[in-house]
Amino acid sequence: MLGEIIAVAKSTFICCLSAAGRLFKRLLRPAPATVVAGIVRDAVRSKCELVAENAMLRQQLIVVRRAVKRPSYSVETQSAPSAQPC
């Protein structure tokens, strides 16, 4: 009797884990990116979602700009007169 209950519980647990795994795989799969779907999706987004995405994209630009090394200027190159024709 107890063995049957444990066997049923084990098979139910394994079935639930399998279903959860399939669900997660389906949810984590990227949506097909078609132009029409993108236009429709953007058309129905709320202003709050658009502002949040804009803020995220601005932050990414800030990080990219910070990662690019700027040229260093020495004292000689900063104080050198520019060669302009007269």
VEXFI-889823 format. One record per atom (N, C-alpha, C): residue number from 0; atom name; x negated, z, y negated. Coordinates in pm, whole numbers, plus 50000, padded with zeros to 5 digits. Example, Ala and Ser with C-alpha at 12.3 -4.5 7.8 and 13.67 -1.06 7.14 Angstrom:
+-----+-------+-------+-------+-------+
: num : atomo :    px :    pz :    py :
+-----+-------+-------+-------+-------+
:   0 :     N : 48681 : 50780 : 50569 :
:   0 :    CA : 48770 : 50780 : 50450 :
:   0 :     C : 48680 : 50780 : 50330 :
:   1 :     N : 48715 : 50708 : 50225 :
:   1 :    CA : 48633 : 50714 : 50106 :
:   1 :     C : 48710 : 50787 : 49997 :
+-----+-------+-------+-------+-------+
This chain:
+-----+-------+-------+-------+-------+
: num : atomo :    px :    pz :    py :
+-----+-------+-------+-------+-------+
:   0 :     N : 49917 : 50000 : 50120 :
:   0 :    CA : 50000 : 50000 : 50000 :
:   0 :     C : 49913 : 50000 : 49875 :
:   1 :     N : 49818 : 50093 : 49865 :
:   1 :    CA : 49730 : 50099 : 49749 :
:   1 :     C : 49641 : 49976 : 49742 :
:   2 :     N : 49599 : 49927 : 49858 :
:   2 :    CA : 49517 : 49806 : 49863 :
:   2 :     C : 49591 : 49685 : 49809 :
:   3 :     N : 49720 : 49676 : 49840 :
:   3 :    CA : 49801 : 49564 : 49791 :
:   3 :     C : 49817 : 49570 : 49639 :
:   4 :     N : 49837 : 49689 : 49586 :
:   4 :    CA : 49852 : 49706 : 49441 :
:   4 :     C : 49722 : 49667 : 49371 :
:   5 :     N : 49609 : 49709 : 49425 :
:   5 :    CA : 49479 : 49676 : 49366 :
:   5 :     C : 49455 : 49525 : 49373 :
:   6 :     N : 49492 : 49462 : 49483 :
:   6 :    CA : 49474 : 49317 : 49497 :
:   6 :     C : 49560 : 49241 : 49396 :
:   7 :     N : 49685 : 49284 : 49379 :
:   7 :    CA : 49774 : 49219 : 49281 :
:   7 :     C : 49721 : 49239 : 49139 :
:   8 :     N : 49678 : 49361 : 49109 :
:   8 :    CA : 49625 : 49389 : 48976 :
:   8 :     C : 49499 : 49306 : 48950 :
:   9 :     N : 49414 : 49294 : 49052 :
:   9 :    CA : 49290 : 49217 : 49036 :
:   9 :     C : 49322 : 49070 : 49013 :
:  10 :     N : 49413 : 49013 : 49090 :
:  10 :    CA : 49447 : 48871 : 49073 :
:  10 :     C : 49515 : 48847 : 48939 :
:  11 :     N : 49599 : 48941 : 48894 :
:  11 :    CA : 49663 : 48928 : 48763 :
:  11 :     C : 49560 : 48935 : 48652 :
:  12 :     N : 49464 : 49025 : 48665 :
:  12 :    CA : 49358 : 49039 : 48565 :
:  12 :     C : 49274 : 48912 : 48558 :
:  13 :     N : 49238 : 48856 : 48673 :
:  13 :    CA : 49158 : 48733 : 48676 :
:  13 :     C : 49237 : 48617 : 48616 :
:  14 :     N : 49365 : 48610 : 48644 :
:  14 :    CA : 49451 : 48505 : 48589 :
:  14 :     C : 49458 : 48517 : 48436 :
:  15 :     N : 49472 : 48640 : 48386 :
:  15 :    CA : 49478 : 48662 : 48241 :
:  15 :     C : 49347 : 48626 : 48174 :
:  16 :     N : 49236 : 48662 : 48236 :
:  16 :    CA : 49105 : 48626 : 48180 :
:  16 :     C : 49087 : 48476 : 48175 :
:  17 :     N : 49130 : 48408 : 48280 :
:  17 :    CA : 49119 : 48262 : 48284 :
:  17 :     C : 49204 : 48199 : 48174 :
:  18 :     N : 49326 : 48248 : 48157 :
:  18 :    CA : 49414 : 48195 : 48053 :
:  18 :     C : 49357 : 48223 : 47914 :
:  19 :     N : 49300 : 48342 : 47893 :
:  19 :    CA : 49239 : 48375 : 47764 :
:  19 :     C : 49120 : 48284 : 47736 :
:  20 :     N : 49041 : 48256 : 47838 :
:  20 :    CA : 48927 : 48167 : 47820 :
:  20 :     C : 48970 : 48027 : 47781 :
:  21 :     N : 49075 : 47976 : 47846 :
:  21 :    CA : 49127 : 47843 : 47810 :
:  21 :     C : 49181 : 47842 : 47668 :
:  22 :     N : 49249 : 47950 : 47630 :
:  22 :    CA : 49303 : 47959 : 47496 :
:  22 :     C : 49192 : 47959 : 47391 :
:  23 :     N : 49088 : 48039 : 47413 :
:  23 :    CA : 48977 : 48043 : 47318 :
:  23 :     C : 48907 : 47909 : 47307 :
:  24 :     N : 48890 : 47841 : 47420 :
:  24 :    CA : 48827 : 47709 : 47416 :
:  24 :     C : 48911 : 47612 : 47334 :
:  25 :     N : 49043 : 47620 : 47352 :
:  25 :    CA : 49131 : 47530 : 47277 :
:  25 :     C : 49131 : 47563 : 47129 :
:  26 :     N : 49129 : 47693 : 47095 :
:  26 :    CA : 49131 : 47732 : 46955 :
:  26 :     C : 48999 : 47704 : 46884 :
:  27 :     N : 48889 : 47711 : 46956 :
:  27 :    CA : 48759 : 47690 : 46895 :
:  27 :     C : 48717 : 47543 : 46890 :
:  28 :     N : 48792 : 47457 : 46956 :
:  28 :    CA : 48762 : 47314 : 46954 :
:  28 :     C : 48794 : 47260 : 46815 :
:  29 :     N : 48702 : 47184 : 46753 :
:  29 :    CA : 48732 : 47131 : 46620 :
:  29 :     C : 48848 : 47032 : 46623 :
:  30 :     N : 48925 : 47034 : 46518 :
:  30 :    CA : 49039 : 46944 : 46508 :
:  30 :     C : 48989 : 46802 : 46486 :
:  31 :     N : 49062 : 46704 : 46537 :
:  31 :    CA : 49020 : 46567 : 46513 :
:  31 :     C : 49024 : 46536 : 46363 :
:  32 :     N : 48914 : 46486 : 46313 :
:  32 :    CA : 48901 : 46463 : 46169 :
:  32 :     C : 48933 : 46318 : 46137 :
:  33 :     N : 49056 : 46293 : 46103 :
:  33 :    CA : 49093 : 46160 : 46058 :
:  33 :     C : 49118 : 46167 : 45909 :
:  34 :     N : 49106 : 46056 : 45844 :
:  34 :    CA : 49123 : 46052 : 45700 :
:  34 :     C : 49265 : 46090 : 45661 :
:  35 :     N : 49362 : 46037 : 45732 :
:  35 :    CA : 49502 : 46065 : 45700 :
:  35 :     C : 49533 : 46214 : 45720 :
:  36 :     N : 49483 : 46270 : 45830 :
:  36 :    CA : 49507 : 46413 : 45856 :
:  36 :     C : 49442 : 46498 : 45747 :
:  37 :     N : 49324 : 46459 : 45702 :
:  37 :    CA : 49257 : 46533 : 45596 :
:  37 :     C : 49333 : 46528 : 45465 :
:  38 :     N : 49387 : 46411 : 45432 :
:  38 :    CA : 49464 : 46398 : 45308 :
:  38 :     C : 49591 : 46482 : 45315 :
:  39 :     N : 49660 : 46476 : 45428 :
:  39 :    CA : 49783 : 46554 : 45444 :
:  39 :     C : 49752 : 46703 : 45438 :
:  40 :     N : 49645 : 46745 : 45506 :
:  40 :    CA : 49609 : 46886 : 45508 :
:  40 :     C : 49573 : 46936 : 45367 :
:  41 :     N : 49500 : 46854 : 45290 :
:  41 :    CA : 49464 : 46894 : 45154 :
:  41 :     C : 49585 : 46895 : 45062 :
:  42 :     N : 49682 : 46807 : 45086 :
:  42 :    CA : 49799 : 46798 : 44998 :
:  42 :     C : 49888 : 46921 : 45009 :
:  43 :     N : 49888 : 46987 : 45122 :
:  43 :    CA : 49979 : 47101 : 45141 :
:  43 :     C : 49909 : 47236 : 45128 :
:  44 :     N : 49784 : 47235 : 45088 :
:  44 :    CA : 49712 : 47362 : 45074 :
:  44 :     C : 49752 : 47431 : 44945 :
:  45 :     N : 49753 : 47563 : 44948 :
:  45 :    CA : 49792 : 47639 : 44830 :
:  45 :     C : 49676 : 47645 : 44730 :
:  46 :     N : 49710 : 47681 : 44609 :
:  46 :    CA : 49608 : 47691 : 44504 :
:  46 :     C : 49507 : 47800 : 44541 :
:  47 :     N : 49554 : 47907 : 44602 :
:  47 :    CA : 49465 : 48017 : 44642 :
:  47 :     C : 49361 : 47968 : 44742 :
:  48 :     N : 49402 : 47886 : 44839 :
:  48 :    CA : 49308 : 47833 : 44938 :
:  48 :     C : 49207 : 47740 : 44873 :
:  49 :     N : 49253 : 47658 : 44779 :
:  49 :    CA : 49162 : 47565 : 44711 :
:  49 :     C : 49060 : 47640 : 44625 :
:  50 :     N : 49105 : 47746 : 44557 :
:  50 :    CA : 49013 : 47825 : 44476 :
:  50 :     C : 48911 : 47895 : 44564 :
:  51 :     N : 48953 : 47946 : 44679 :
:  51 :    CA : 48860 : 48012 : 44771 :
:  51 :     C : 48757 : 47913 : 44824 :
:  52 :     N : 48800 : 47792 : 44860 :
:  52 :    CA : 48706 : 47692 : 44909 :
:  52 :     C : 48609 : 47651 : 44799 :
:  53 :     N : 48659 : 47637 : 44677 :
:  53 :    CA : 48574 : 47602 : 44565 :
:  53 :     C : 48467 : 47709 : 44542 :
:  54 :     N : 48506 : 47835 : 44550 :
:  54 :    CA : 48409 : 47944 : 44533 :
:  54 :     C : 48304 : 47942 : 44644 :
:  55 :     N : 48347 : 47913 : 44766 :
:  55 :    CA : 48253 : 47906 : 44878 :
:  55 :     C : 48155 : 47791 : 44859 :
:  56 :     N : 48205 : 47676 : 44816 :
:  56 :    CA : 48117 : 47561 : 44794 :
:  56 :     C : 48020 : 47586 : 44679 :
:  57 :     N : 48065 : 47653 : 44573 :
:  57 :    CA : 47975 : 47688 : 44463 :
:  57 :     C : 47864 : 47781 : 44511 :
:  58 :     N : 47899 : 47877 : 44595 :
:  58 :    CA : 47799 : 47969 : 44649 :
:  58 :     C : 47697 : 47894 : 44733 :
:  59 :     N : 47742 : 47797 : 44812 :
:  59 :    CA : 47649 : 47717 : 44892 :
:  59 :     C : 47554 : 47638 : 44803 :
:  60 :     N : 47605 : 47584 : 44692 :
:  60 :    CA : 47517 : 47512 : 44599 :
:  60 :     C : 47414 : 47604 : 44536 :
:  61 :     N : 47456 : 47726 : 44503 :
:  61 :    CA : 47362 : 47822 : 44446 :
:  61 :     C : 47250 : 47852 : 44545 :
:  62 :     N : 47284 : 47869 : 44671 :
:  62 :    CA : 47183 : 47898 : 44773 :
:  62 :     C : 47090 : 47779 : 44791 :
:  63 :     N : 47144 : 47658 : 44792 :
:  63 :    CA : 47060 : 47539 : 44809 :
:  63 :     C : 46966 : 47523 : 44691 :
:  64 :     N : 47015 : 47542 : 44571 :
:  64 :    CA : 46929 : 47529 : 44452 :
:  64 :     C : 46820 : 47635 : 44454 :
:  65 :     N : 46851 : 47753 : 44502 :
:  65 :    CA : 46752 : 47860 : 44507 :
:  65 :     C : 46646 : 47830 : 44612 :
:  66 :     N : 46682 : 47758 : 44718 :
:  66 :    CA : 46589 : 47730 : 44826 :
:  66 :     C : 46489 : 47621 : 44791 :
:  67 :     N : 46522 : 47534 : 44695 :
:  67 :    CA : 46433 : 47424 : 44656 :
:  67 :     C : 46323 : 47480 : 44568 :
:  68 :     N : 46198 : 47453 : 44608 :
:  68 :    CA : 46086 : 47505 : 44530 :
:  68 :     C : 46070 : 47422 : 44404 :
:  69 :     N : 46051 : 47491 : 44294 :
:  69 :    CA : 46029 : 47424 : 44167 :
:  69 :     C : 45880 : 47407 : 44144 :
:  70 :     N : 45842 : 47302 : 44074 :
:  70 :    CA : 45699 : 47284 : 44049 :
:  70 :     C : 45648 : 47393 : 43955 :
:  71 :     N : 45528 : 47440 : 43983 :
:  71 :    CA : 45470 : 47541 : 43895 :
:  71 :     C : 45380 : 47472 : 43794 :
:  72 :     N : 45391 : 47515 : 43671 :
:  72 :    CA : 45312 : 47458 : 43563 :
:  72 :     C : 45203 : 47555 : 43524 :
:  73 :     N : 45085 : 47503 : 43506 :
:  73 :    CA : 44975 : 47589 : 43461 :
:  73 :     C : 44977 : 47597 : 43309 :
:  74 :     N : 44891 : 47681 : 43254 :
:  74 :    CA : 44884 : 47697 : 43109 :
:  74 :     C : 44839 : 47566 : 43044 :
:  75 :     N : 44748 : 47494 : 43110 :
:  75 :    CA : 44697 : 47369 : 43054 :
:  75 :     C : 44807 : 47264 : 43043 :
:  76 :     N : 44889 : 47252 : 43145 :
:  76 :    CA : 44993 : 47149 : 43141 :
:  76 :     C : 45105 : 47185 : 43045 :
:  77 :     N : 45127 : 47313 : 43020 :
:  77 :    CA : 45233 : 47352 : 42927 :
:  77 :     C : 45189 : 47333 : 42783 :
:  78 :     N : 45061 : 47354 : 42755 :
:  78 :    CA : 45016 : 47344 : 42617 :
:  78 :     C : 44956 : 47208 : 42585 :
:  79 :     N : 44945 : 47120 : 42682 :
:  79 :    CA : 44887 : 46986 : 42656 :
:  79 :     C : 44985 : 46904 : 42572 :
:  80 :     N : 44932 : 46838 : 42469 :
:  80 :    CA : 45022 : 46755 : 42386 :
:  80 :     C : 45065 : 46632 : 42465 :
:  81 :     N : 45185 : 46591 : 42442 :
:  81 :    CA : 45235 : 46474 : 42513 :
:  81 :     C : 45174 : 46349 : 42451 :
:  82 :     N : 45143 : 46254 : 42535 :
:  82 :    CA : 45080 : 46131 : 42487 :
:  82 :     C : 45189 : 46032 : 42449 :
:  83 :     N : 45223 : 46031 : 42322 :
:  83 :    CA : 45323 : 45938 : 42272 :
:  83 :     C : 45257 : 45834 : 42185 :
:  84 :     N : 45296 : 45709 : 42202 :
:  84 :    CA : 45237 : 45606 : 42116 :
:  84 :     C : 45281 : 45623 : 41971 :
:  85 :     N : 45193 : 45596 : 41881 :
:  85 :    CA : 45224 : 45610 : 41737 :
:  85 :     C : 45290 : 45489 : 41680 :
+-----+-------+-------+-------+-------+
